[in-house]
Amino acid sequence: QEVLKERDSFERLCQEGQALNEGGRGDGSETRVSAQLQSQHQTLLRRVKERLHSCQLTLQEQQAFEET
């Protein structure tokens, strides 16, 4: 949930970087760096979801084993 909460912050960061670049107040690195951060955040979110799913499956298997 913490990772999901930060999604809006990363999206705002990307928008602000883009606005700086479009306003001529940046050197372009703002957009590049913010896009990299957003990509890393999306990768982290995907990996967390995969890990959660794996843990849920393991828990289900353990519970099924205990019932037998």
N, CA and C atoms as an extended XYZ file, in Angstrom:
204
Properties=species:S:1:pos:R:3:atomname:S:1:resname:S:1:resid:I:1 pbc="F F F"
N         0.823       -1.191        0.000 N   GLN     1
C         0.000        0.000        0.000 CA  GLN     1
C         0.867        1.254        0.000 C   GLN     1
N         1.995        1.199        0.680 N   GLU     2
C         2.877        2.363        0.715 CA  GLU     2
C         3.381        2.694       -0.683 C   GLU     2
N         3.682        1.659       -1.457 N   VAL     3
C         4.167        1.880       -2.816 CA  VAL     3
C         3.078        2.542       -3.651 C   VAL     3
N         1.846        2.094       -3.472 N   LEU     4
C         0.732        2.691       -4.208 CA  LEU     4
C         0.517        4.147       -3.816 C   LEU     4
N         0.694        4.459       -2.546 N   LYS     5
C         0.499        5.831       -2.071 CA  LYS     5
C         1.456        6.799       -2.756 C   LYS     5
N         2.643        6.327       -3.066 N   GLU     6
C         3.661        7.203       -3.649 CA  GLU     6
C         3.476        7.411       -5.146 C   GLU     6
N         2.577        6.678       -5.765 N   ARG     7
C         2.380        6.804       -7.208 CA  ARG     7
C         2.037        8.241       -7.596 C   ARG     7
N         1.123        8.872       -6.866 N   ASP     8
C         0.735       10.247       -7.174 CA  ASP     8
C         1.924       11.196       -7.062 C   ASP     8
N         2.774       10.972       -6.074 N   SER     9
C         3.961       11.823       -5.916 CA  SER     9
C         4.875       11.707       -7.127 C   SER     9
N         5.074       10.495       -7.609 N   PHE    10
C         5.924       10.299       -8.776 CA  PHE    10
C         5.304       10.926      -10.017 C   PHE    10
N         3.996       10.798      -10.163 N   GLU    11
C         3.332       11.397      -11.313 CA  GLU    11
C         3.435       12.918      -11.271 C   GLU    11
N         3.271       13.509      -10.087 N   ARG    12
C         3.419       14.968       -9.952 CA  ARG    12
C         4.849       15.391      -10.269 C   ARG    12
N         5.809       14.611       -9.812 N   LEU    13
C         7.208       14.908      -10.088 CA  LEU    13
C         7.467       14.925      -11.589 C   LEU    13
N         6.931       13.958      -12.299 N   CYS    14
C         7.097       13.908      -13.752 CA  CYS    14
C         6.459       15.128      -14.413 C   CYS    14
N         5.278       15.496      -13.960 N   GLN    15
C         4.596       16.657      -14.529 CA  GLN    15
C         5.380       17.940      -14.256 C   GLN    15
N         5.913       18.078      -13.062 N   GLU    16
C         6.697       19.269      -12.726 CA  GLU    16
C         7.986       19.327      -13.539 C   GLU    16
N         8.617       18.189      -13.729 N   GLY    17
C         9.821       18.140      -14.560 CA  GLY    17
C         9.520       18.526      -15.988 C   GLY    17
N         8.401       18.037      -16.496 N   GLN    18
C         7.987       18.385      -17.855 CA  GLN    18
C         7.690       19.879      -17.959 C   GLN    18
N         7.024       20.442      -16.955 N   ALA    19
C         6.701       21.875      -16.960 CA  ALA    19
C         7.978       22.719      -16.928 C   ALA    19
N         8.955       22.313      -16.131 N   LEU    20
C        10.234       23.032      -16.101 CA  LEU    20
C        10.896       23.010      -17.471 C   LEU    20
N        10.887       21.858      -18.083 N   ASN    21
C        11.514       21.709      -19.388 CA  ASN    21
C        10.796       22.554      -20.429 C   ASN    21
N         9.474       22.489      -20.436 N   GLU    22
C         8.698       23.249      -21.415 CA  GLU    22
C         8.817       24.750      -21.176 C   GLU    22
N         8.981       25.153      -19.924 N   GLY    23
C         9.117       26.565      -19.594 CA  GLY    23
C        10.508       27.116      -19.859 C   GLY    23
N        11.408       26.268      -20.312 N   GLY    24
C        12.757       26.712      -20.614 CA  GLY    24
C        13.608       26.945      -19.375 C   GLY    24
N        13.177       26.451      -18.233 N   ARG    25
C        13.929       26.676      -16.995 CA  ARG    25
C        14.778       25.473      -16.614 C   ARG    25
N        14.782       24.478      -17.427 N   GLY    26
C        15.574       23.293      -17.115 CA  GLY    26
C        16.436       22.918      -18.303 C   GLY    26
N        17.308       21.967      -18.094 N   ASP    27
C        18.187       21.534      -19.180 CA  ASP    27
C        17.721       20.228      -19.818 C   ASP    27
N        16.534       19.782      -19.462 N   GLY    28
C        15.998       18.545      -20.021 CA  GLY    28
C        16.213       17.347      -19.127 C   GLY    28
N        17.168       17.468      -18.220 N   SER    29
C        17.448       16.323      -17.350 CA  SER    29
C        16.313       16.076      -16.367 C   SER    29
N        15.539       17.124      -16.061 N   GLU    30
C        14.428       16.966      -15.122 CA  GLU    30
C        13.433       15.938      -15.636 C   GLU    30
N        13.091       16.070      -16.910 N   THR    31
C        12.130       15.150      -17.514 CA  THR    31
C        12.693       13.738      -17.556 C   THR    31
N        13.960       13.634      -17.947 N   ARG    32
C        14.594       12.312      -18.055 CA  ARG    32
C        14.668       11.626      -16.693 C   ARG    32
N        15.118       12.348      -15.689 N   VAL    33
C        15.274       11.763      -14.357 CA  VAL    33
C        13.919       11.413      -13.756 C   VAL    33
N        12.947       12.295      -13.904 N   SER    34
C        11.628       11.998      -13.337 CA  SER    34
C        10.994       10.806      -14.051 C   SER    34
N        11.208       10.682      -15.357 N   ALA    35
C        10.686        9.521      -16.086 CA  ALA    35
C        11.374        8.242      -15.618 C   ALA    35
N        12.677        8.318      -15.350 N   GLN    36
C        13.395        7.151      -14.835 CA  GLN    36
C        12.852        6.743      -13.470 C   GLN    36
N        12.609        7.728      -12.619 N   LEU    37
C        12.065        7.427      -11.292 CA  LEU    37
C        10.683        6.802      -11.393 C   LEU    37
N         9.866        7.319      -12.287 N   GLN    38
C         8.527        6.763      -12.446 CA  GLN    38
C         8.610        5.326      -12.963 C   GLN    38
N         9.517        5.076      -13.882 N   SER    39
C         9.699        3.725      -14.403 CA  SER    39
C        10.167        2.774      -13.301 C   SER    39
N        11.101        3.233      -12.476 N   GLN    40
C        11.578        2.405      -11.370 CA  GLN    40
C        10.456        2.127      -10.376 C   GLN    40
N         9.629        3.111      -10.141 N   HIS    41
C         8.497        2.939       -9.226 CA  HIS    41
C         7.521        1.910       -9.789 C   HIS    41
N         7.244        1.985      -11.088 N   GLN    42
C         6.332        1.023      -11.704 CA  GLN    42
C         6.906       -0.388      -11.639 C   GLN    42
N         8.208       -0.516      -11.847 N   THR    43
C         8.864       -1.820      -11.745 CA  THR    43
C         8.771       -2.350      -10.319 C   THR    43
N         9.020       -1.489       -9.351 N   LEU    44
C         8.911       -1.884       -7.948 CA  LEU    44
C         7.495       -2.331       -7.620 C   LEU    44
N         6.519       -1.586       -8.082 N   LEU    45
C         5.122       -1.930       -7.834 CA  LEU    45
C         4.785       -3.295       -8.433 C   LEU    45
N         5.239       -3.540       -9.659 N   ARG    46
C         4.985       -4.830      -10.301 CA  ARG    46
C         5.629       -5.973       -9.510 C   ARG    46
N         6.865       -5.764       -9.065 N   ARG    47
C         7.568       -6.807       -8.306 CA  ARG    47
C         6.908       -7.061       -6.958 C   ARG    47
N         6.434       -6.013       -6.320 N   VAL    48
C         5.737       -6.180       -5.041 CA  VAL    48
C         4.463       -6.990       -5.246 C   VAL    48
N         3.724       -6.687       -6.309 N   LYS    49
C         2.496       -7.438       -6.595 CA  LYS    49
C         2.810       -8.905       -6.868 C   LYS    49
N         3.890       -9.156       -7.616 N   GLU    50
C         4.287      -10.537       -7.901 CA  GLU    50
C         4.675      -11.267       -6.620 C   GLU    50
N         5.425      -10.599       -5.756 N   ARG    51
C         5.855      -11.209       -4.500 CA  ARG    51
C         4.655      -11.490       -3.607 C   ARG    51
N         3.717      -10.552       -3.548 N   LEU    52
C         2.509      -10.735       -2.754 CA  LEU    52
C         1.720      -11.940       -3.258 C   LEU    52
N         1.591      -12.043       -4.565 N   HIS    53
C         0.860      -13.177       -5.142 CA  HIS    53
C         1.555      -14.492       -4.789 C   HIS    53
N         2.872      -14.505       -4.881 N   SER    54
C         3.637      -15.705       -4.538 CA  SER    54
C         3.440      -16.082       -3.074 C   SER    54
N         3.467      -15.098       -2.199 N   CYS    55
C         3.263      -15.359       -0.767 CA  CYS    55
C         1.856      -15.879       -0.494 C   CYS    55
N         0.874      -15.331       -1.193 N   GLN    56
C        -0.499      -15.792       -1.013 CA  GLN    56
C        -0.650      -17.245       -1.448 C   GLN    56
N        -0.008      -17.604       -2.563 N   LEU    57
C        -0.064      -18.992       -3.021 CA  LEU    57
C         0.611      -19.925       -2.024 C   LEU    57
N         1.757      -19.514       -1.507 N   THR    58
C         2.467      -20.322       -0.519 CA  THR    58
C         1.620      -20.511        0.730 C   THR    58
N         0.967      -19.460        1.169 N   LEU    59
C         0.096      -19.542        2.340 CA  LEU    59
C        -1.062      -20.509        2.088 C   LEU    59
N        -1.663      -20.430        0.919 N   GLN    60
C        -2.762      -21.343        0.584 CA  GLN    60
C        -2.286      -22.790        0.579 C   GLN    60
N        -1.105      -23.016        0.013 N   GLU    61
C        -0.559      -24.373       -0.015 CA  GLU    61
C        -0.286      -24.872        1.403 C   GLU    61
N         0.245      -24.017        2.235 N   GLN    62
C         0.532      -24.387        3.622 CA  GLN    62
C        -0.754      -24.728        4.366 C   GLN    62
N        -1.780      -23.913        4.169 N   GLN    63
C        -3.059      -24.164        4.833 CA  GLN    63
C        -3.680      -25.468        4.344 C   GLN    63
N        -3.582      -25.738        3.054 N   ALA    64
C        -4.114      -26.983        2.511 CA  ALA    64
C        -3.344      -28.174        3.074 C   ALA    64
N        -2.035      -28.035        3.211 N   PHE    65
C        -1.213      -29.100        3.763 CA  PHE    65
C        -1.589      -29.374        5.217 C   PHE    65
N        -1.813      -28.310        5.983 N   GLU    66
C        -2.160      -28.471        7.395 CA  GLU    66
C        -3.524      -29.131        7.575 C   GLU    66
N        -4.412      -28.945        6.622 N   GLU    67
C        -5.752      -29.529        6.715 CA  GLU    67
C        -5.749      -31.030        6.442 C   GLU    67
N        -4.709      -31.514        5.785 N   THR    68
C        -4.673      -32.954        5.465 CA  THR    68
C        -4.042      -33.767        6.555 C   THR    68
